[in-house]
Amino acid sequence: MALATRTDKRPSMTRTLWDSTVGKKTVMAVSGLIMLLYLVVHMMGNLKIFFGAGQFNAYAHWLRTLGEPFLHYEWALWLIRVVLVAAVVAHAVCAYQLSRRDIRARPSKYVHRRRGASYATRTMRWGGIILALFIVWHILDLTTGTVHSGFRPGHPYQNVVDTFSTWYENVVYIVAMAALGLHVRHGFWSAAQTLGVGSASRERALKFLANALALVLFAGFISVPVAVMTKVVS
């Protein structure tokens, strides 16, 4: 008599985590925090422009020599870029998939909408799209110089001043930073809830921290184009 054999395949823990709503929210939370850490460091680096061309250009050069002599020229910078791209892609894919699940779960509109939740959801979705388009533009403008007619390789200070000397670049940048502030404000609080940090006793502190981070990032980033427009930096 032949022994019965099991032919069913159990899904791996990794696949189960990725397929679950909780898993996707966790990926979004972790990838979002990685990007938030980068934004804080990036903003602090941008503020070096107020110390003059020498300091700002030296900082840009230091980024390319980070890790030498153990790492080769620009290796550390490319590692950072790879991690950021992975975080952005994971964040965007999970956001899209969760949005589709949400739509499938409620094919008909609710009779009574929750205004707060609806506003936050719309802000996150449109904010994410605006930021994705801005990131592409920003890279083509100040990293590769593809859309920057006056771009000078190896002269980051001059490139920044040249970019923000045009009013439409300032409008694009400030609108994008406003979208970033709103995205961080809601995203940070959501990430805390997803990762189990949030609680009723900590809710006020977490909301304050989310608002503070959003405000600091918005003010810090737009201070550069405002400084160029007002000739504080030139």
Secondary structure, 3 states (H helix, E strand, C coil): CCCCCCCCCCCCHHHHHHHCHHHHHHHHHHHHHHHHHHHHHHHHHHHHHHHCHHHHHHHHHHHHHCCCCCCCCCHHHHHHHHHHHHHHHHHHHHHHHHHHHHHHHCCCCCCCCCHHHHHHHHHHHHHHHHHHHHHHHHHHHHCCCCCCCCCCCCCHHHHHHHHCCCHHHHHHHHHHHHHHHHHHHHHHHHHHHHCCCCCCCCHHHHHHHHHHHHHHHHHHHHHHHHHHHCCCCC
